[in-house]
């Protein structure tokens, strides 16, 4: 029972991220001229994002390629090479 209490904020956060991604993809659709969108997705959100991506693909005709990785890997891949790393 206690595990359900701790999971509720995670599920709520996942739903918010999914909603934001859905709006972001909808807004970006007219600006995107490519037939494929590449979206980095954390392991925890791959299910909800896959559902949103499928709906987006069906409605727009564009394809969404998800790259599933750990959050740290996603951040590291997006960080410019010239950005200093933490020395903690």
Secondary structure as GFF3:
##gff-version 3
##sequence-region A 1 88
A	DSSP	alpha_helix	2	29	.	.	.	ID=ss1
A	DSSP	beta_strand	36	42	.	.	.	ID=ss2
A	DSSP	three_ten_helix	43	45	.	.	.	ID=ss3
A	DSSP	alpha_helix	46	60	.	.	.	ID=ss4
A	DSSP	beta_strand	63	69	.	.	.	ID=ss5
A	DSSP	alpha_helix	71	78	.	.	.	ID=ss6
###
